[in-house]
Amino acid sequence: MPLIEITVARDTLNKEEQLRMAKAVQKAMIKEFEAMKGRTSSSYVIVREVANETWLATSRKE
């Protein structure tokens, strides 16, 4: 039973968007699991929001 965790910056997605994202990722994971294992699997998805100030982002210079 796979567990999928999605972490987003707080206030990036509203609740409806979080649910849509969770369902889309879950659907893709189940499809791939079925292709690899030949059987279905249940799964859990957690969408976690973190404070914006806790993100550290860097960009690569080309």
C-alpha contacts under 8 A as a table, 3 or more apart, distances in Angstrom:
res1	aa1	res2	aa2	distance
1	M	41	S	6.18
1	M	42	S	5.62
1	M	43	S	5.21
1	M	44	Y	7.63
2	P	41	S	7.81
2	P	42	S	7.24
2	P	43	S	4.93
2	P	44	Y	6.54
3	L	43	S	5.83
3	L	44	Y	4.92
3	L	45	V	5.98
3	L	46	I	7.75
4	I	26	Q	7.57
4	I	43	S	7.54
4	I	44	Y	6.13
4	I	45	V	4.69
4	I	46	I	6.25
5	E	45	V	5.84
5	E	46	I	4.85
5	E	47	V	6.05
5	E	48	R	7.39
6	I	22	A	7.74
6	I	45	V	7.52
6	I	46	I	6.12
6	I	47	V	4.77
6	I	48	R	6.13
7	T	47	V	5.89
7	T	48	R	4.79
7	T	49	E	5.83
7	T	50	V	7.15
8	V	12	T	6.66
8	V	13	L	7.73
8	V	47	V	7.46
8	V	48	R	6.32
8	V	49	E	5.06
8	V	50	V	6.40
9	A	12	T	5.59
9	A	49	E	5.49
9	A	50	V	5.14
9	A	51	A	5.99
9	A	52	N	5.31
9	A	55	W	7.58
10	R	13	L	7.60
10	R	49	E	4.89
10	R	50	V	5.26
10	R	51	A	5.34
10	R	52	N	6.03
11	D	14	N	6.63
11	D	49	E	7.81
13	L	16	E	7.86
13	L	17	E	5.50
13	L	18	Q	5.86
14	N	17	E	5.28
14	N	18	Q	6.16
15	K	18	Q	5.01
15	K	19	L	6.23
16	E	19	L	5.15
16	E	20	R	6.21
17	E	20	R	4.97
17	E	21	M	6.06
18	Q	21	M	5.13
18	Q	22	A	6.07
18	Q	47	V	6.79
19	L	22	A	5.05
19	L	23	K	6.12
20	R	23	K	5.24
20	R	24	A	6.17
21	M	24	A	5.17
21	M	25	V	6.16
22	A	25	V	5.31
22	A	26	Q	5.99
22	A	45	V	6.14
22	A	46	I	7.60
22	A	47	V	7.08
23	K	26	Q	5.04
23	K	27	K	5.98
24	A	27	K	5.16
24	A	28	A	6.29
25	V	28	A	5.18
25	V	29	M	6.15
26	Q	29	M	5.10
26	Q	30	I	6.11
26	Q	43	S	7.26
26	Q	44	Y	7.86
26	Q	45	V	6.91
27	K	30	I	5.22
27	K	31	K	6.17
28	A	31	K	5.16
28	A	32	E	6.27
29	M	32	E	5.19
29	M	33	F	6.03
30	I	33	F	4.98
30	I	34	E	6.10
30	I	40	T	6.77
30	I	41	S	6.53
30	I	42	S	7.73
30	I	43	S	7.87
31	K	34	E	5.24
31	K	35	A	6.32
32	E	35	A	5.00
32	E	36	M	6.21
33	F	36	M	5.17
33	F	37	K	5.84
33	F	38	G	7.50
33	F	39	R	7.40
33	F	40	T	6.97
33	F	41	S	7.26
34	E	37	K	5.27
34	E	38	G	4.73
34	E	39	R	4.87
34	E	40	T	5.31
34	E	41	S	7.56
35	A	38	G	5.57
35	A	39	R	7.79
37	K	40	T	7.95
50	V	54	T	7.06
51	A	54	T	5.60
51	A	55	W	7.50
52	N	55	W	5.73
53	E	56	L	7.93
